[in-house]
Amino acid sequence: MKEKNITINKITIEDSASNIEAVEWNRLKIKNPFMSYEFISSLEESGCVSKETGWNTQHIIMKNNENKILGIVPSYIKSHSYGEYVFDQSWAEFYDKLGLNYYPKLQSCIPFTPVTSNKLLLSEDANNADINQLVLSIKSIVNNERLSSAHITFCTKNEIDILQTNNFLQRTSQQFRWENNNYQTFDNFLENLTSRKRKMIRKERKHVENNDIKIEIISGKNITEEYLDIFYNFYKDTCNRKWGHAYLSREFFNLIAEKMSSKMMLVLARYGLNYIASSLHIIGEDRLYGRYWGGEKHDSFLHFELCFYQAIEYAIRNKLQYIEAGAGGYHK
């Protein structure tokens, strides 16, 4: 009986996405724009993700014996839990009571972006044994670096099944998604709601119209430096008021506008000659991701107009199947 050869792939750790060819990264099965080389590398190049900000890049790379990348797990050794949108501070407190250190920990995620997506980026050639080796490498890093734990957040159902077979524990959270049930117009969408909700949305949209607020939608290469400045000033001020500081820098938005402008859709609200609010959405293959918002003052009707109603109209016009609203409150 002939003995079957078992190939062991090579696992390496890279401290920057720039050490990997963009074409090699994007050749993997990537399901959304946030896991693209362009987005991840922009976070690093802008300094938003760095040792100084508590995100020590440790991308896990698996290559076969022909030096071809079979898998990547974008990962970071974290000294805090900020920017993850998974609130595990109670775990850190429990560790402390036991006299243990919760930090540093290993975090596999999209920094500052609570979007469900595949976190194990795999080649078409990767088989089950390869995937298992990649997961085991995550556990090895925890042991070798003396970390408290490994966390793979906002991953897919298939990945949950794989991770649970390797003794990972599942944590359940809630996100909100709008689904396009073959709507032809926004009014067609409203017809499928209860009378109360239909009246409420029309009232909110009428409020914007009656206050002489004009809405502009700009996408792709039409998003100029001037528009990015307007957007970022609102985004930064709103983040500063709400959370104390903005995680993402102006340079980051400049970089993604250079690298992936075709995936960007900017909504601006203007009163007279002055812009008063904006929201930035990211376009995926079959869905729109509502991500960044800012306004000169809090106006819930204007927030809903720019972040939800304009997004729904865009999705209907462009035949997108979903809008990913993220980890917002139930009222949204």
ChimeraX attribute file (.defattr): number of C-alpha atoms within 10 A of each C-alpha:
attribute: neighborCount
match mode: 1-to-1
recipient: residues
	/A:1	3
	/A:2	4
	/A:3	5
	/A:4	6
	/A:5	6
	/A:6	7
	/A:7	10
	/A:8	13
	/A:9	20
	/A:10	16
	/A:11	16
	/A:12	13
	/A:13	16
	/A:14	15
	/A:15	15
	/A:16	18
	/A:17	21
	/A:18	14
	/A:19	10
	/A:20	15
	/A:21	11
	/A:22	14
	/A:23	9
	/A:24	13
	/A:25	22
	/A:26	15
	/A:27	17
	/A:28	20
	/A:29	16
	/A:30	19
	/A:31	16
	/A:32	18
	/A:33	18
	/A:34	20
	/A:35	22
	/A:36	19
	/A:37	21
	/A:38	20
	/A:39	18
	/A:40	20
	/A:41	23
	/A:42	23
	/A:43	23
	/A:44	18
	/A:45	16
	/A:46	17
	/A:47	17
	/A:48	22
	/A:49	23
	/A:50	17
	/A:51	14
	/A:52	9
	/A:53	14
	/A:54	17
	/A:55	24
	/A:56	20
	/A:57	23
	/A:58	21
	/A:59	21
	/A:60	23
	/A:61	21
	/A:62	25
	/A:63	18
	/A:64	17
	/A:65	10
	/A:66	7
	/A:67	10
	/A:68	14
	/A:69	23
	/A:70	25
	/A:71	25
	/A:72	22
	/A:73	24
	/A:74	25
	/A:75	26
	/A:76	27
	/A:77	23
	/A:78	21
	/A:79	16
	/A:80	17
	/A:81	18
	/A:82	17
	/A:83	16
	/A:84	18
	/A:85	15
	/A:86	14
	/A:87	10
	/A:88	13
	/A:89	13
	/A:90	9
	/A:91	11
	/A:92	16
	/A:93	14
	/A:94	13
	/A:95	15
	/A:96	12
	/A:97	10
	/A:98	8
	/A:99	9
	/A:100	12
	/A:101	15
	/A:102	20
	/A:103	17
	/A:104	21
	/A:105	20
	/A:106	26
	/A:107	25
	/A:108	25
	/A:109	25
	/A:110	24
	/A:111	23
	/A:112	15
	/A:113	15
	/A:114	20
	/A:115	23
	/A:116	19
	/A:117	21
	/A:118	23
	/A:119	22
	/A:120	23
	/A:121	24
	/A:122	23
	/A:123	21
	/A:124	11
	/A:125	12
	/A:126	17
	/A:127	11
	/A:128	9
	/A:129	13
	/A:130	21
	/A:131	20
	/A:132	14
	/A:133	15
	/A:134	24
	/A:135	18
	/A:136	13
	/A:137	18
	/A:138	20
	/A:139	16
	/A:140	12
	/A:141	18
	/A:142	17
	/A:143	12
	/A:144	8
	/A:145	12
	/A:146	12
	/A:147	18
	/A:148	16
	/A:149	17
	/A:150	19
	/A:151	17
	/A:152	22
	/A:153	24
	/A:154	25
	/A:155	17
	/A:156	14
	/A:157	12
	/A:158	9
	/A:159	16
	/A:160	19
	/A:161	12
	/A:162	16
	/A:163	17
	/A:164	11
	/A:165	10
	/A:166	13
	/A:167	8
	/A:168	17
	/A:169	11
	/A:170	13
	/A:171	10
	/A:172	7
	/A:173	9
	/A:174	9
	/A:175	15
	/A:176	14
	/A:177	14
	/A:178	16
	/A:179	15
	/A:180	17
	/A:181	12
	/A:182	12
	/A:183	20
	/A:184	13
	/A:185	15
	/A:186	16
	/A:187	12
	/A:188	13
	/A:189	17
	/A:190	16
	/A:191	12
	/A:192	12
	/A:193	11
	/A:194	10
	/A:195	10
	/A:196	8
	/A:197	12
	/A:198	15
	/A:199	12
	/A:200	12
	/A:201	16
	/A:202	12
	/A:203	13
	/A:204	16
	/A:205	15
	/A:206	13
	/A:207	15
	/A:208	17
	/A:209	12
	/A:210	8
	/A:211	9
	/A:212	12
	/A:213	18
	/A:214	13
	/A:215	18
	/A:216	14
	/A:217	17
	/A:218	15
	/A:219	19
	/A:220	15
	/A:221	12
	/A:222	15
	/A:223	18
	/A:224	13
	/A:225	12
	/A:226	9
	/A:227	15
	/A:228	17
	/A:229	14
	/A:230	16
	/A:231	26
	/A:232	23
	/A:233	17
	/A:234	22
	/A:235	24
	/A:236	21
	/A:237	17
	/A:238	21
	/A:239	18
	/A:240	13
	/A:241	10
	/A:242	10
	/A:243	9
	/A:244	11
	/A:245	12
	/A:246	18
	/A:247	16
	/A:248	20
	/A:249	15
	/A:250	17
	/A:251	15
	/A:252	19
	/A:253	21
	/A:254	17
	/A:255	18
	/A:256	19
	/A:257	23
	/A:258	15
	/A:259	15
	/A:260	16
	/A:261	19
	/A:262	17
	/A:263	18
	/A:264	21
	/A:265	22
	/A:266	22
	/A:267	21
	/A:268	22
	/A:269	22
	/A:270	15
	/A:271	13
	/A:272	10
	/A:273	6
	/A:274	9
	/A:275	20
	/A:276	19
	/A:277	27
	/A:278	30
	/A:279	27
	/A:280	26
	/A:281	22
	/A:282	22
	/A:283	22
	/A:284	18
	/A:285	12
	/A:286	14
	/A:287	21
	/A:288	25
	/A:289	25
	/A:290	20
	/A:291	16
	/A:292	17
	/A:293	22
	/A:294	25
	/A:295	22
	/A:296	14
	/A:297	12
	/A:298	11
	/A:299	12
	/A:300	9
	/A:301	15
	/A:302	22
	/A:303	18
	/A:304	16
	/A:305	22
	/A:306	26
	/A:307	22
	/A:308	19
	/A:309	17
	/A:310	18
	/A:311	25
	/A:312	24
	/A:313	17
	/A:314	18
	/A:315	24
	/A:316	21
	/A:317	13
	/A:318	11
	/A:319	15
	/A:320	19
	/A:321	17
	/A:322	20
	/A:323	24
	/A:324	21
	/A:325	21
	/A:326	17
	/A:327	17
	/A:328	10
	/A:329	10
	/A:330	8
	/A:331	4
	/A:332	9
